Structures are given as C-alpha cells and as structure tokens.
Amino acid sequence: MILGLIEHDRGTLNPQSLEMLTLARELAAAGDGPLHVLLVGGEAEGLAADLAPYGPAVVHLARHEALVDYAPAAWAQALVDLIAAEKPAAVLAPGSDRGSEVMAHAAARLNLPMAANCTAVTPGEAYRLTRVRWGGSLLEEAWLRGDPKLLTVAPFVLPDDPAPEPGAAVVRPFTPALSEADLLVRVVDRVQPAGDKVSLTEAKVVVSGGRGVGSAEGFDVLGELADLLGGAVGGSRVATNFGWCTHANQIGQTGTRIAPDLYIACGISGAIQHWVGCKGAKQILAVNTDPEAPMVTRATYAVIGDLHEILPALIAEIRRVRPGG
Ligand code: FAD
C-alpha cells in the first residue's frame, strides 16, 4: 500500500497535496498499490469526497479532541500510528513547510531515512529517486531504502491532475494515541499580516520589486498595480535587506516559492536564488533597464526601460481600458 499525507489548513486543501498524489498514484500503479491517504483532524473530514477523483481507495481520518488545529508532532504521531497499523510500502507528503515538518518528525520517531523534494521515483527494493537540491539549481539521483520509504514531493514540479479512474475513497476514522508532548507546538492563534489582501502563495498575480525600485516609497506603485490586478506584492532579497518590504514578501531560495499565473518582476536581475522562487509562474513579465538581465532573457515578456516610468503608465492604461476604472 502507498500512503499519502494530505496537507490541509482547517479543512482547506493545500494544492501541493494533489501534486504529491500524482507521484503516489504512479507508485501504487507500479505494484505497491492500493493508494491510501491520511487526513488529520476532524475539520478535514469534508475533504474526503474532494479527494476521490485523485484515486485513493481509502481515506484514513485521524480524529482526536486535541486535533483542532495544526500541531506538527501530533500529526506525525497520527501518521506513525497509521504506519504501524497499515504497514505501507512508502509514505509520501507534499514538500511544503508543513508536509516536510511532519515527515521529518515521523522519520525521527521511526528512526528511518527521509528523502525530501523528490520529482521522480523508480520503484524497487530500494527506490531510485530524482530530487531537487540547492533550491532547484541541481537535480540529484539518489537511492532510498527503508520500511516504509519516506519521501516528500518537490512543490510546483508535478501536475495536479485527477486519476484516470476515481478512487472509492472509503473513510476509515481512527484515534491516534497522542501525548501532551505531541501538542507542545501547535497553532493557537492566527494574525492576518497588515495590508496583504491576497496571500503571496495563493495570488494569481504577483508584482515583485528588486533593487531597481530604489526605495520603500517606490514599492507604493507596485502595491497599486497589485491591487488593480487583485494580486500580491513580492520582493527580492535586496529589497528585503533594505527594508523596502518584509521578509514575508521575499521570493526565492530563502523566501517563498510561488507559482502564480503572472509574475511581474520589476527591477529584479533574476539571480538563481531569486529565480528558483518564481520559475513556477505560468507567465513572467520583466520590467528592467538591462536587456541582458537573466530575468529579461528568461521572461515570457519584457519591457526594457525605467520601471518608474513604465509602471505608472501601465496603471494608467489598465484604468483607462477597464470599465469604471
Ligand atoms: P540586482 O541583482 O542588483 O538587480 C537589480 C536589477 O534592477 C538589475 O537587473 C537592473 O538592471 C535593474 N534596474 C535598476 N534600476 C532599474 C530601473 N529604474 N528600472 C528597471 N530596472 C532597473 N535573492 C532573492 O531574491 N531571494 C532569495 O531567496 C535569495 N536567497 C539567497 C540565498 C543565498 C544563500 C544567497 C547567497 C543569495 C540569495 N539571494 C536571494 C540574493 C541573490 O543572489 C541576489 O543578490 C538578489 O536576488 C538580487 O536582487 P535584485 O535582483 O533585486 O538586485
């Protein structure tokens, strides 16, 4: 049996779980099936039916009165309990912050190796893996042994398509054996960051600025454009270091990785550490004075010129063509 850990936040599915299921289905079809998934917390129960098109035969539901919100060690204990009961050949999780965190806890509790950020697996007694290293600038071939084999799936690499045949998705609730220590780290409160109307990871459009923006005030126009497009504002590490935007806005290897429909990179050179954070975007528009900048040469579209002239002109044009703009 192949087991996939589904990441959700109070019953809202993390889409990277569906990418993970693409690889999990491949492994199940290659002989280690059937495919089962784990949902932790009663709030996730409603997701079971949503997951059926992605092929699971069984949806295990870890219910416990203490599982009211995310708690990494408690999620890991639920996973460890299920592994002991069901003895899967492999366990997969999305390579998101939470997926990686839970799998690391589970691997430590099981004293097993865990391979992070996999993009392809050739099954066998040992799995031959391809995995992303160094923020996406290197692909590594590796072997993974273990019973079960524990791995996370690199975000934004695999498709999130449904299965050719839906799964029965039979729900099997169980109660994990949690201790107080499993709940020492848990979500107790949520604070919406001031000013951000759309979260960076969920925004369909991200307007991002780098050194070329020149100042914190220079980001106002990026915010205006993002608002007009219903998007969010991002920044390069240089912009973050200067305090023009917060670290929560930083895109890249040491920031957030995003995959919006449109990424508008303003005054950003496109250094590899930045590129790995935005390369998942479907379309990239670079605004830069340098026609040779890596962001420009890799972008879908580029406007060569001073962003301080181009962005206000772009905003004015959007307002002009929009009804009621
Ligand atoms: P620059 O590279 O200085 O580029 C500025 C660009 O603006 C240039 O292309 C220039 O032509 C253009 N420009 C200037 N003026 C204008 C104007 N008026 N109009 C239009 N264009 C203009 N960086 C990240 O972004 N995210 C990360 O997560 C990250 N992690 C890192 C991790 C490590 C371990 C290391 C070593 C570095 C990391 N970096 C990261 C830094 C990265 O290497 C680059 O230094 C950084 O991305 C450059 O930021 P920038 O593009 O804003 O600045």
Boltz pocket constraint, residues with backbone or C-beta under 6 A from the ligand:
constraints:
  - pocket:
      binder: B
      contacts: [[A, 209], [A, 210], [A, 211], [A, 212], [A, 213], [A, 235], [A, 236], [A, 237], [A, 238], [A, 239], [A, 250], [A, 251], [A, 252], [A, 253], [A, 254], [A, 255], [A, 256], [A, 266], [A, 267], [A, 268], [A, 269], [A, 270], [A, 271], [A, 272], [A, 273], [A, 274], [A, 277], [A, 287], [A, 288], [A, 289], [A, 290], [A, 293], [A, 305], [A, 306], [A, 307], [A, 308]]
      max_distance: 6.0
